[in-house]
Amino acid sequence: MEKPTKNIATRRKVLKAVGGLGLLGSGLVSFPAIAQNRPLRIGIIAPKAGIAGTIGECGLRGTQFAVDKINAGGGIAGRKVELIVEEETNAKDSIERLRKLVLQDKVDCVQGIVSSGVSLAMGPSAEELKTVTMYWDGTTQDGVRETMAKPRYLFRSTDNECEAVMASLVAIKHFKGKFATIAGINPDYSYGRNNWAAFLALLKRFGVQAKVVAEQWPKVGTLDLSSHVGALKAAKPDLIFSSLLFADLPVFMQTAFGAGLMQGGTKFVFPAAGFQHTLLKKSFTPEGMIFGHNTLYFDLPNASPIQKEFVSMYVDRYKDYPHWEADRAYFAMQAYKGGVEKAVKAKNGSWPTMEEVAASIEGIKVDSLGGPGMMRTDHIAEQTFYQGITTHNNKYDFPTLGVVDKKFSDQLQKPPGMDFWKWLETAKISL
């Protein structure tokens, strides 16, 4: 994969995104000259190397696309946007970079974060620093139980479990009656364990009888998966559910194909395969699998003009095809823009406080790259999800979706204040 564009700032380097101060969006009041003369600084914390490097890279590209368009349209409430990019690594160091962005660089907002472990640890620090912080991914939940039920400055992505819920529903819809034994291979941390548990709970909810014949829990970052594949092959399941999503997923696919696991009649369900879609080549990735592209499916029929523009730019500039982290980053930037401009308008052009911006982001609706979205009053996003069954009938060297299922996340995640597992038992969920 190509290295990030030169427009992406390296650590401690401020990026002045291109674009001039044009006309402001319709319906907004005039903004004071002092606001227009001082750039709006937004800090980004994202992985740029390691097992999640390609995820952060795609998110940074989505951010740059959003900023380019914002600045070309006049900025946010008359102020051009500058980005200061920091590396997301472990929780301790990432929190130090958050503090550096807020206390030293004096940013107006912080966005980014991919890892659930980092986001969980960082949440209290964001609140302590009283700075609007908007996660691309991950959660600030302990498993699926809220540890920050009423954040004031922190805004989060859709629950990580949304893709597991949707993949489970799609599997039941398309595969029900075609499997009696199941196995799982999922990363050994909260995301993987919650995904597997959600799948089992939904099978029970819809009366699907299936015997678990194997459970494999590789550590995150494990790239030798031969023993796990061997155990799955020996178990001979009718269906395998896997929430592998980083660089380990293509390795699993190639190893499983080489071991003959892919050539039988086994069904496969991958809620987060879209993170690695261009690396899952047709040569070792069969048709008929369930893949989650989640909040951005690049090849969506009848895609919106903004998605078409973004995908076209992405292919032309990076010679690759984007996945949903770009959408999460674009959503965060546009939701922040909407909140700021709403707050400025409410103050008749005066610049709002951090608290007023945070309050104004609540309820903001956004046309994101992958479709409509909004920010709930409890600071959790609602977005549009896409999953489906893979096909080789396309112009690419990797599978796309031949059948596309679409759901808004209000059908996939728990409402404010409710326990996830109780919600699964009682929610009005449709296939």
Secondary structure, 3 states (H helix, E strand, C coil): CCCCCCCCCCCCCEEECCCCCCCCCCCCCCCCHHHHHCCEEEEEEECCCHHHHHHHHHHHHHHHHHHHHHHHCCCECCECEEEEEEECCCHHHHHHHHHHHHHHCCCCEEEECCCHHHHHHHHHHHHHHCCCEEECCCCCEECCEECCCCCCCEEECCCCCHHHHHHHHHHHHHHCCCCCEEEEECCCCHHHHHHHHHHHHHHHHCCCCCEEEEEECCCCCCCCCHHHHHHHHHHCCCEEECCCCCCHHHHHHHHHHHCCCCCCCCEEEECCHHHHHHHCCCCCCCCCCEEEEECCCCCCCCCCHHHHHHHHHHHHHHCCCCCHHHHHHHHHHHHHHHHHHHHHHHCCCCCCCHHHHHHHHCCCEEEECCEEEEECCCCEEECEEEEEEEECCCCCCCCEEEEEEEEEHHHCCCCCCCCHHHHHHHCCCCC
